[in-house]
Amino acid sequence: MTVNKAPNTEEIIGLLSALELEEVMDQACHILKDVVGAEAAAIFMWDADLESISDRHVLAEKNKDFKALAEAFAKAFEPDCFGPTSGAAAQAEAAEPSKARIVVEELPEDLELSLSSSVLKNLGDVLCVRLFITADEEEGELLRALAILSGHDLQTEDKGCVEAQEAISAYPLGLALGRAFELKELARENERLRGQYEEMEDKTSSMEEQTRKLIHDVTARDSIRMKQLERERLVYWISNAVRSSVHIQEVLDMTVEKLGNQFSVSRAVLFRADEQGNVPEVYEFVQNGVESVKHLFMTEDGQEFVLKALSKESPESIENPDFDDRCTYNREFLKLMSITSGLIVPLVMRTRVLGALFLQDLDVAREWSIDDISLIGSLADNLSVAIENAELHQERERQAVTDGLTGVANRRAFNDSLQKEFERAKRYDQPLSLIVIDLDFLKKINDKYGHMAGDEAIRAIGTVLRQSSRSIDFPARYGGEEFCLLLPNTEIDMAEQLAERLRRLINEVSIEGHGAISASLGVASFPLHAESSDTLFLKADEALYCAKQGGRNCVRTATTAEHRVEHGTENPHGPAESTGGGSNGGSSANNTSAGGQIVSESVSEKSNY
């Protein structure tokens, strides 16, 4: 078959347009087939460092014999299997050393292929093409790629091989394959480096030394890789900060600073959104001499800008708002920040956008590279994990001091708050009142209507306390069916009024099956009834017990020591009942316990109520 000597312009353009190694190899196979008139072609990339074939591509539609030949060739090939060059090969060696050199010849006889003679016979003529490039003066000429071609009418004599060499040399195969191979090698190297970083997560103690060594080794081979590694280090630092700190504010502050310095941008801003999409926090880093714009994001236009940024799930670059007619953001707002270019990268965890990074340049119209965007995207992924972990930590802290059934504070949180508020009240000479609430007949509700009904009744009291309390008040579930409401800076009269209001609201709650529920309440106040936090709680608890003794569904107020001494035997009804309590839960005549008797009651006796 005649060699096609005229180069095909479209094939050359397609070859040089391809970037991925697989695509370039496929284009090269088609070119080689077209040039020599082969029926099948295969191309192999030779890695001189590893002295092995690293990549291959076979172009043989339904040709099992040729595929078997390609597999056997890849296993058996050694550079030394080609003897001293002669004929066409010798002529090829005379080419300029600065260009890629093509050698076309028959398949070497010394190549030990584990194939039957029938396979080779079916394939017809087989040619081998070797492509050499000159890396530099020290390394000299290196083998870069090989190809094998088969067909039943190939020109295998020296003249035909020379013609094939000349025709193939018209195509920039060396340039295209060399460039694609280098890109593939860079991708492999990047993948290897990422794997090493994941491995180093468990080796924190030796991380810095290993990272320095890795940077040194890669820098010796390629300066581009060094830049990439420095940025990968930033990813590791943020990952390490994420793992080692639950203080997300510190992590985010340091992150925007490192991002700003690493990418040499004028400003680095991070928005953090809550579950409703609002922006509770803005973090900012500015270079020296650059004005802060953090306050702008708190304005109406700023909030609109942030909400729009948080609606995007992929990175988006911003050009100079003075000239960019395609900008989807408020251009007037962007002009307030005097930016020339910018990049917005969302912080996405699963399907939820947790925030966004906004990098800004004031002087340079930066074109963000794919590597830059990819790296910042990796940092954003780490920050998303950090934010989610921080939110989970905050949720755990909240759960540690919150009653799971009612949503109010638990006993531990109440005890801490009682101590703090009492010390504050004592220091500033302010009143502090306490209401203790106990659900009536919980045992009967549980026994008759089930624990689900009892839980519903307890939950209802928690709801009433949350909805009826002031922002400074502290409602809590003390245990079982008993609740507390701490009232800072509240006199006893106001506490009694609030207690009666709570009693009425609780009494208006209806539980399915049981109907209306009720509660008994005890009220005490500092400094009127107690001089310590423990005594304050004890007095309120005593008043609660008196309310239970007085018929339940009522409010009782603790008595002072002077009141008990003065009326000891003449007041057989215990602590004073509030006005409203008598009308809804029993009168003074129903009280059976004197003030002095309340203190002597045991906990086991109180549990019967």
C-alpha positions as CSV (number, residue, x, y, z in Angstrom):
1,M,0.0,0.0,0.0
2,T,1.3,3.5,-0.9
3,V,2.4,5.8,2.0
4,N,0.2,9.0,2.3
5,K,2.8,11.7,2.3
6,A,0.6,14.8,2.3
7,P,-0.1,15.9,5.9
8,N,-3.7,16.4,6.9
9,T,-4.2,19.8,8.4
10,E,-7.4,18.9,10.2
11,E,-5.6,15.9,11.8
12,I,-2.8,18.2,12.9
13,I,-5.2,20.7,14.5
14,G,-7.1,17.9,16.2
15,L,-3.8,16.5,17.5
16,L,-2.6,19.8,19.0
17,S,-6.1,20.6,20.4
18,A,-6.2,17.5,22.5
19,L,-4.9,17.7,26.0
20,E,-5.7,14.4,27.7
21,L,-3.2,11.7,27.0
22,E,-5.8,9.1,26.0
23,E,-7.2,11.5,23.4
24,V,-3.8,12.4,22.0
25,M,-2.8,8.7,21.7
26,D,-6.1,8.0,19.9
27,Q,-5.4,10.9,17.4
28,A,-1.9,9.6,16.9
29,C,-3.1,6.1,16.2
30,H,-5.5,7.4,13.5
31,I,-2.7,9.5,11.9
32,L,-0.3,6.5,11.8
33,K,-3.0,4.3,10.3
34,D,-3.8,6.9,7.7
35,V,-0.2,7.6,6.8
36,V,1.0,4.0,6.3
37,G,-2.4,2.5,5.3
38,A,-2.5,0.1,8.3
39,E,-5.5,-1.8,9.4
40,A,-4.8,-1.6,13.1
41,A,-2.5,0.5,15.3
42,A,-1.4,0.6,18.9
43,I,0.8,3.2,20.7
44,F,2.7,2.9,23.9
45,M,4.2,5.6,26.2
46,W,7.6,4.8,27.6
47,D,8.5,6.1,31.1
48,A,12.3,6.6,31.0
49,D,12.4,7.1,34.8
50,L,10.6,3.8,35.6
51,E,12.0,2.1,32.4
52,S,8.6,0.7,31.6
53,I,5.5,1.3,29.5
54,S,3.2,3.5,31.5
55,D,0.2,4.0,29.1
56,R,-1.1,2.3,26.0
57,H,-3.9,2.8,23.5
58,V,-5.0,0.2,20.9
59,L,-7.0,1.1,17.8
60,A,-8.3,-2.2,16.4
61,E,-12.0,-2.7,15.8
62,K,-12.9,-6.3,16.6
63,N,-9.4,-7.4,15.8
64,K,-8.6,-9.9,18.6
65,D,-5.3,-11.0,17.1
66,F,-3.9,-7.4,17.0
67,K,-5.0,-6.8,20.6
68,A,-3.2,-10.0,21.6
69,L,-0.1,-8.7,19.8
70,A,-0.3,-5.4,21.6
71,E,-0.6,-7.1,25.0
72,A,2.4,-9.4,24.2
73,F,4.5,-6.5,22.9
74,A,3.9,-4.4,26.0
75,K,5.1,-7.3,28.2
76,A,8.1,-8.3,26.1
77,F,9.4,-4.9,25.0
78,E,12.9,-3.9,26.2
79,P,14.8,-0.9,24.7
80,D,17.8,-3.3,24.0
81,C,15.7,-5.6,21.8
82,F,16.4,-3.2,18.9
83,G,19.8,-4.0,17.5
84,P,22.2,-1.6,15.8
85,T,20.2,0.6,13.4
86,S,20.7,0.3,9.7
87,G,18.9,1.2,6.5
88,A,15.9,3.4,7.3
89,A,16.8,3.7,10.9
90,A,20.2,4.9,10.2
91,Q,18.8,7.6,7.9
92,A,16.5,8.6,10.7
93,E,19.4,9.1,13.1
94,A,20.8,11.8,10.8
95,A,17.8,14.1,11.7
96,E,18.4,17.2,13.7
97,P,18.9,16.4,17.4
98,S,16.7,19.3,18.5
99,K,13.6,17.7,17.0
100,A,11.6,14.6,17.6
101,R,13.2,11.6,15.8
102,I,11.0,9.0,14.1
103,V,12.3,5.5,13.4
104,V,10.1,3.1,11.3
105,E,11.2,-0.6,11.0
106,E,10.0,-4.1,11.0
107,L,9.2,-5.8,14.3
108,P,12.5,-7.0,15.9
109,E,13.2,-10.7,15.5
110,D,14.8,-10.8,19.0
111,L,11.5,-9.7,20.6
112,E,10.1,-12.8,22.4
113,L,6.4,-12.6,21.9
114,S,4.3,-15.3,23.5
115,L,2.1,-15.6,20.4
116,S,1.3,-18.4,18.0
117,S,2.6,-18.2,14.4
118,S,-1.0,-18.3,13.2
119,V,-1.8,-15.0,15.0
120,L,1.2,-13.2,13.3
121,K,0.2,-14.7,10.0
122,N,-3.4,-13.5,10.3
123,L,-2.1,-10.0,11.0
124,G,0.0,-9.8,7.9
125,D,2.9,-7.2,7.9
126,V,3.8,-5.6,11.2
127,L,5.8,-2.3,11.5
128,C,7.2,-0.7,14.6
129,V,7.6,3.0,15.1
130,R,9.8,4.5,17.7
131,L,9.7,8.2,18.7
132,F,12.7,9.8,20.4
133,I,12.9,13.3,21.9
134,T,15.9,15.4,23.2
135,A,15.2,16.5,26.8
136,D,18.4,18.5,27.4
137,E,22.1,18.4,26.6
138,E,22.9,16.3,29.8
139,E,20.2,13.6,29.4
140,G,20.5,13.5,25.6
141,E,18.0,11.7,23.4
142,L,15.2,9.7,25.2
143,L,12.7,7.2,23.9
144,R,9.3,8.7,24.5
145,A,6.8,6.5,22.6
146,L,6.4,3.4,20.5
147,A,3.8,2.2,18.0
148,I,3.0,-1.0,16.2
149,L,1.0,-1.1,13.0
150,S,-0.4,-4.2,11.1
151,G,-1.9,-4.7,7.7
152,H,-1.8,-7.1,4.7
153,D,-0.2,-4.7,2.3
154,L,2.4,-2.6,4.3
155,Q,5.7,-1.5,2.8
156,T,8.3,-3.1,5.0
157,E,11.3,-2.6,2.8
158,D,13.8,0.1,3.6
159,K,12.5,2.5,1.0
160,G,9.0,2.2,2.3
161,C,10.1,2.7,5.9
162,V,12.0,5.9,4.9
163,E,8.9,7.2,3.2
164,A,6.8,6.4,6.2
165,Q,9.3,8.1,8.5
166,E,9.2,11.3,6.4
167,A,5.4,11.3,6.2
168,I,5.0,10.7,10.0
169,S,7.7,13.4,10.8
170,A,5.4,15.9,9.2
171,Y,3.0,15.5,12.1
172,P,3.9,17.1,15.5
173,L,3.5,13.7,17.3
174,G,6.5,14.3,19.6
175,L,5.2,17.6,20.8
176,A,1.6,16.4,21.3
177,L,2.5,13.1,23.0
178,G,5.3,14.7,25.1
179,R,3.0,17.5,26.4
180,A,0.1,15.1,27.1
181,F,2.4,12.7,28.9
182,E,3.8,15.5,31.1
183,L,0.3,16.6,32.0
184,K,-0.6,13.0,32.8
185,E,2.5,12.7,34.9
186,L,1.6,15.9,36.8
187,A,-1.9,14.6,37.4
188,R,-0.4,11.3,38.7
189,E,2.0,13.1,40.9
190,N,-0.7,15.3,42.3
191,E,-2.8,12.2,43.1
192,R,0.2,10.7,44.8
193,L,0.8,13.8,46.8
194,R,-2.8,13.9,47.9
195,G,-2.6,10.3,49.1
196,Q,0.5,11.2,51.1
197,Y,-1.3,14.0,52.8
198,E,-4.2,11.7,53.8
199,E,-1.6,9.3,55.2
200,M,0.1,12.0,57.2
201,E,-3.0,12.8,59.2
202,D,-2.0,10.0,61.6
203,K,1.6,11.2,61.8
204,T,1.3,14.7,63.2
205,S,4.5,14.6,65.1
206,S,6.6,14.1,62.0
207,M,4.4,16.1,59.5
208,E,6.5,19.2,59.2
209,E,9.7,17.3,58.5
210,Q,8.0,15.1,55.9
211,T,6.3,18.1,54.3
212,R,9.6,20.0,54.0
213,K,11.3,16.9,52.5
214,L,8.4,16.4,50.0
215,I,8.5,20.0,48.9
216,H,12.3,19.8,48.5
217,D,12.1,16.6,46.4
218,V,9.4,17.9,44.1
219,T,11.0,21.4,43.8
220,A,14.2,19.7,42.5
221,R,12.1,18.3,39.6
222,D,9.6,20.9,38.8
223,S,9.0,24.5,40.1
224,I,5.3,24.3,39.2
225,R,4.9,21.3,41.6
226,M,6.5,23.3,44.4
227,K,3.9,26.0,44.1
228,Q,1.1,23.4,44.1
229,L,2.6,21.8,47.2
230,E,2.8,25.0,49.1
231,R,-0.9,25.4,48.5
232,E,-1.5,21.8,49.5
233,R,0.2,22.6,52.7
234,L,-2.4,25.2,53.3
235,V,-5.1,22.6,52.9
236,Y,-3.3,20.4,55.4
237,W,-3.0,23.3,57.9
238,I,-6.7,24.0,57.7
239,S,-7.5,20.3,58.0
240,N,-5.3,20.1,61.1
241,A,-6.9,23.2,62.6
242,V,-10.3,21.7,61.9
243,R,-9.3,18.5,63.8
244,S,-7.6,20.2,66.7
245,S,-10.0,23.1,67.5
246,V,-13.7,23.3,68.3
247,H,-13.4,27.1,68.4
248,I,-14.7,27.7,64.9
249,Q,-14.3,31.5,65.2
250,E,-10.5,31.1,65.7
251,V,-10.3,28.7,62.8
252,L,-12.2,31.0,60.4
253,D,-10.2,34.1,61.5
254,M,-6.9,32.3,60.8
255,T,-8.2,30.8,57.6
256,V,-9.2,34.1,55.9
257,E,-5.8,35.5,57.0
258,K,-3.9,32.6,55.5
259,L,-6.0,32.6,52.3
260,G,-5.4,36.3,51.9
261,N,-1.6,36.0,52.2
262,Q,-1.3,32.8,50.2
263,F,-3.2,34.1,47.2
264,S,-1.9,37.7,47.7
265,V,-5.4,39.2,47.5
266,S,-6.4,42.6,48.8
267,R,-9.2,41.2,51.0
268,A,-10.4,37.8,52.0
269,V,-14.0,37.6,53.4
270,L,-15.9,34.7,54.7
271,F,-19.7,34.6,55.3
272,R,-21.1,32.0,57.7
273,A,-24.8,31.3,57.3
274,D,-27.2,29.7,59.8
275,E,-29.8,27.0,59.1
276,Q,-32.3,29.7,57.9
277,G,-29.7,31.2,55.4
278,N,-29.1,34.3,57.5
279,V,-25.6,35.6,58.0
280,P,-24.8,35.8,61.7
281,E,-21.0,36.2,61.2
282,V,-18.6,37.8,58.7
283,Y,-14.9,37.3,58.9
284,E,-12.5,39.5,57.1
285,F,-8.7,39.8,56.3
286,V,-7.3,43.0,54.6
287,Q,-3.8,43.7,53.5
288,N,-2.0,46.7,55.0
289,G,-3.4,50.0,53.6
290,V,-6.7,48.4,52.4
291,E,-9.9,49.6,53.8
292,S,-12.2,47.2,55.6
293,V,-15.7,46.6,54.1
294,K,-17.0,44.2,56.7
295,H,-19.7,46.8,57.7
296,L,-21.1,46.9,54.2
297,F,-22.3,43.3,54.4
298,M,-24.6,44.3,57.3
299,T,-26.5,46.8,55.1
300,E,-29.6,45.9,53.1
301,D,-27.6,45.8,49.9
302,G,-24.9,43.8,51.6
303,Q,-27.4,41.2,52.9
304,E,-28.9,40.9,49.4
305,F,-25.5,40.3,48.0
306,V,-24.6,37.7,50.6
307,L,-27.9,35.8,50.2
308,K,-27.4,35.7,46.4
309,A,-23.8,34.4,46.9
310,L,-25.1,31.7,49.3
311,S,-27.6,30.6,46.6
312,K,-24.8,29.4,44.4
313,E,-23.4,25.9,44.7
314,S,-20.3,26.4,42.5
315,P,-17.4,28.9,42.3
316,E,-18.0,32.1,40.4
317,S,-15.6,34.8,39.3
318,I,-16.4,38.5,39.4
319,E,-14.8,40.9,37.0
320,N,-14.5,44.7,37.2
321,P,-18.1,46.0,37.8
322,D,-17.3,49.1,35.7
323,F,-17.0,47.0,32.6
324,D,-18.7,43.7,33.2
325,D,-22.2,43.8,31.8
326,R,-22.7,40.1,32.5
327,C,-22.4,40.5,36.3
328,T,-25.4,39.1,38.1
329,Y,-24.7,40.9,41.3
330,N,-25.5,44.5,42.4
331,R,-22.7,46.4,40.5
332,E,-23.2,49.5,42.6
333,F,-22.5,47.5,45.7
334,L,-19.4,46.0,44.2
335,K,-18.2,49.5,43.3
336,L,-18.4,50.5,46.9
337,M,-15.7,47.9,47.6
338,S,-13.6,49.2,44.7
339,I,-12.8,45.6,43.5
340,T,-11.2,44.9,40.2
341,S,-11.7,41.2,40.3
342,G,-13.0,38.6,42.7
343,L,-13.8,35.0,43.3
344,I,-16.8,33.6,45.3
345,V,-16.5,29.9,46.5
346,P,-19.4,28.4,48.4
347,L,-19.0,26.3,51.5
348,V,-21.2,23.3,50.8
349,M,-21.9,20.3,53.1
350,R,-24.0,17.8,51.3
351,T,-26.9,19.9,49.9
352,R,-26.6,22.8,52.5
353,V,-24.7,26.0,51.8
354,L,-23.0,26.8,55.1
355,G,-21.3,30.0,53.9
356,A,-19.0,31.4,51.2
357,L,-15.5,32.7,50.6
358,F,-15.1,36.0,48.8
359,L,-11.5,36.8,47.6
360,Q,-11.1,40.3,46.3
361,D,-8.4,42.1,44.3
362,L,-8.4,45.9,44.1
363,D,-5.5,46.4,41.7
364,V,-5.1,43.3,39.5
365,A,-7.7,41.9,37.1
366,R,-6.9,38.4,38.1
367,E,-7.8,35.4,36.0
368,W,-8.4,32.5,38.4
369,S,-6.8,29.3,37.1
370,I,-8.4,25.9,37.4
371,D,-5.7,25.0,40.0
372,D,-6.5,28.0,42.1
373,I,-10.2,27.3,42.0
374,S,-9.6,23.6,42.7
375,L,-7.4,24.4,45.7
376,I,-9.8,26.9,47.2
377,G,-12.6,24.4,46.6
378,S,-10.6,21.9,48.7
379,L,-10.2,24.5,51.4
380,A,-13.9,25.2,51.3
381,D,-14.7,21.5,51.8
382,N,-12.5,21.5,54.9
383,L,-14.1,24.6,56.2
384,S,-17.5,23.1,55.6
385,V,-16.6,20.1,57.8
386,A,-15.2,22.5,60.4
387,I,-18.4,24.5,60.5
388,E,-20.6,21.5,60.7
389,N,-18.4,20.0,63.5
390,A,-18.6,23.2,65.4
391,E,-22.4,23.3,65.0
392,L,-22.6,19.7,66.2
393,H,-20.3,20.6,69.2
394,Q,-22.5,23.6,70.1
395,E,-25.6,21.4,69.8
396,R,-24.0,18.8,72.1
397,E,-23.2,21.6,74.6
398,R,-26.8,22.8,74.3
399,Q,-28.1,19.3,74.9
400,A,-25.9,18.9,77.9
401,V,-27.8,21.7,79.7
402,T,-31.2,21.2,78.1
403,D,-34.0,18.8,79.1
404,G,-34.8,16.6,76.1
405,L,-38.5,16.3,76.8
406,T,-39.5,19.9,77.4
407,G,-36.8,22.0,75.8
408,V,-36.1,24.0,78.9
409,A,-32.8,23.9,80.9
410,N,-32.0,20.8,82.9
411,R,-31.1,20.5,86.6
412,R,-27.4,21.0,86.0
413,A,-27.9,24.2,84.1
414,F,-30.4,25.4,86.7
415,N,-28.0,24.8,89.6
416,D,-25.3,26.8,87.8
417,S,-27.7,29.6,87.0
418,L,-29.0,29.7,90.5
419,Q,-25.5,30.2,92.0
420,K,-24.6,32.9,89.5
421,E,-27.8,34.8,89.8
422,F,-27.7,34.6,93.6
423,E,-24.2,36.0,93.7
424,R,-25.1,38.8,91.3
425,A,-28.2,39.7,93.3
426,K,-26.2,39.7,96.5
427,R,-23.4,41.8,95.1
428,Y,-25.7,44.4,93.6
429,D,-28.3,44.3,96.4
430,Q,-31.1,43.2,94.0
431,P,-34.0,40.9,94.7
432,L,-34.1,37.3,93.3
433,S,-37.2,35.2,93.3
434,L,-37.8,31.6,92.6
435,I,-40.9,29.6,91.7
436,V,-41.0,25.9,92.0
437,I,-43.8,24.1,90.0
438,D,-44.9,20.6,90.5
439,L,-47.4,18.8,88.2
440,D,-50.4,17.4,90.2
441,F,-51.4,13.7,90.0
442,L,-48.7,12.7,87.5
443,K,-48.8,9.1,88.9
444,K,-52.5,8.9,88.3
445,I,-52.1,10.2,84.7
446,N,-49.4,7.6,84.0
447,D,-51.3,4.7,85.6
448,K,-54.6,5.5,83.9
449,Y,-53.7,7.0,80.5
450,G,-50.1,5.8,80.0
451,H,-46.7,7.4,80.2
452,M,-47.2,9.1,76.8
453,A,-50.0,11.2,78.4
454,G,-47.8,11.9,81.4
455,D,-45.0,13.1,79.1
456,E,-47.4,15.3,77.2
457,A,-48.5,16.9,80.5
458,I,-44.8,17.5,81.5
459,R,-44.1,18.9,78.0
460,A,-47.0,21.2,78.2
461,I,-45.7,22.8,81.5
462,G,-42.3,23.3,79.8
463,T,-44.1,25.1,76.9
464,V,-46.0,27.3,79.2
465,L,-42.8,28.3,81.1
466,R,-40.9,29.1,77.9
467,Q,-43.7,31.2,76.4
468,S,-44.6,33.0,79.6
469,S,-41.1,33.9,80.8
470,R,-39.2,37.1,80.2
471,S,-35.9,37.1,78.4
472,I,-34.0,37.4,81.7
473,D,-35.9,34.6,83.4
474,F,-34.5,31.1,83.6
475,P,-37.0,28.2,83.3
476,A,-35.8,24.7,84.0
477,R,-37.0,21.2,84.6
478,Y,-35.6,20.1,88.0
479,G,-36.6,16.5,87.7
480,G,-39.6,14.3,87.1
481,E,-42.7,16.5,87.2
482,E,-40.9,19.4,89.1
483,F,-39.9,22.7,87.4
484,C,-38.2,25.8,88.5
485,L,-38.4,29.4,87.3
486,L,-35.7,31.8,88.4
487,L,-36.7,35.4,88.3
488,P,-33.7,37.9,88.5
489,N,-34.4,41.4,89.8
490,T,-38.0,40.5,90.8
491,E,-39.7,41.3,94.1
492,I,-41.9,38.8,95.9
493,D,-45.2,40.6,94.9
494,M,-44.4,40.4,91.2
495,A,-43.2,36.8,91.6
496,E,-46.6,35.8,93.2
497,Q,-48.5,37.4,90.4
498,L,-46.5,35.6,87.8
499,A,-46.9,32.3,89.7
500,E,-50.7,32.7,89.8
501,R,-50.6,33.5,86.1
502,L,-48.6,30.4,85.4
503,R,-51.0,28.3,87.5
504,R,-54.0,29.6,85.4
505,L,-52.2,28.9,82.1
506,I,-51.2,25.4,83.2
507,N,-54.8,24.7,84.3
508,E,-56.0,25.7,80.9
509,V,-54.0,22.9,79.2
510,S,-56.0,19.8,78.4
511,I,-54.5,16.4,77.9
512,E,-56.4,13.9,75.7
513,G,-58.3,11.5,78.0
514,H,-57.4,13.1,81.2
515,G,-58.6,16.6,80.5
516,A,-57.3,19.7,82.2
517,I,-54.1,19.4,84.2
518,S,-53.1,21.4,87.2
519,A,-49.9,22.3,89.1
520,S,-48.9,23.4,92.6
521,L,-46.5,26.3,92.9
522,G,-44.2,27.5,95.7
523,V,-42.6,31.0,95.8
524,A,-39.6,32.3,97.7
525,S,-37.5,35.4,97.4
526,F,-34.1,36.8,98.3
527,P,-33.4,38.5,100.7
528,L,-36.9,38.2,102.1
529,H,-36.9,34.5,102.8
530,A,-33.2,33.4,102.4
531,E,-29.6,34.4,102.8
532,S,-28.2,31.7,100.5
533,S,-29.0,30.0,97.3
534,D,-29.6,26.6,99.0
535,T,-32.0,28.2,101.5
536,L,-33.8,30.0,98.7
537,F,-34.5,26.8,97.0
538,L,-35.5,25.1,100.2
539,K,-38.0,27.8,101.1
540,A,-39.6,27.7,97.6
541,D,-39.7,23.9,97.9
542,E,-41.3,24.1,101.4
543,A,-43.9,26.5,100.0
544,L,-44.6,24.0,97.2
545,Y,-45.1,21.3,99.7
546,C,-47.6,23.5,101.6
547,A,-49.4,24.0,98.3
548,K,-49.7,20.3,97.9
549,Q,-51.0,19.9,101.4
550,G,-53.4,22.8,100.8
551,G,-55.3,20.9,98.1
552,R,-53.0,21.3,95.0
553,N,-53.6,23.6,92.0
554,C,-52.7,26.7,94.1
555,V,-49.8,29.0,94.9
556,R,-48.1,29.3,98.3
557,T,-45.5,31.8,99.3
558,A,-42.7,31.0,101.8
559,T,-43.0,32.6,105.3
560,T,-40.2,34.6,106.9
561,A,-38.6,33.4,110.1
562,E,-40.2,36.4,111.9
563,H,-43.6,35.4,110.6
564,R,-43.2,31.9,112.0
565,V,-42.1,33.1,115.4
566,E,-44.9,35.6,115.7
567,H,-47.7,33.4,114.5
568,G,-46.2,29.9,115.4
569,T,-49.3,28.4,117.0
570,E,-51.9,30.8,115.8
571,N,-51.3,30.2,112.1
572,P,-51.9,26.5,111.5
573,H,-52.1,26.9,107.8
574,G,-48.3,27.3,106.9
575,P,-47.0,29.8,104.4
576,A,-49.3,32.5,103.1
577,E,-51.4,31.7,100.0
578,S,-51.6,34.1,97.1
579,T,-55.0,35.7,96.5
580,G,-55.5,34.0,93.2
581,G,-54.4,30.6,94.6
582,G,-57.2,30.4,97.0
583,S,-59.9,30.8,94.4
584,N,-58.4,28.0,92.1
585,G,-56.9,25.5,94.5
586,G,-58.2,25.6,98.0
587,S,-58.4,28.1,100.9
588,S,-56.5,28.6,104.1
589,A,-58.9,26.4,105.9
590,N,-57.7,23.5,103.8
591,N,-54.1,23.9,105.0
592,T,-53.0,21.4,107.6
593,S,-49.3,22.2,108.0
594,A,-47.8,25.0,110.2
595,G,-44.7,26.9,109.1
596,G,-42.6,25.0,111.6
597,Q,-43.9,21.7,110.5
598,I,-43.0,22.2,106.8
599,V,-39.3,22.0,107.4
600,S,-39.5,18.7,109.1
601,E,-41.3,16.9,106.2
602,S,-39.1,14.3,104.5
603,V,-38.6,13.8,100.8
604,S,-40.3,10.5,100.9
605,E,-43.4,12.1,102.4
606,K,-43.4,14.7,99.6
607,S,-43.2,12.1,96.9
608,N,-46.7,10.9,97.7
609,Y,-48.1,14.1,96.3
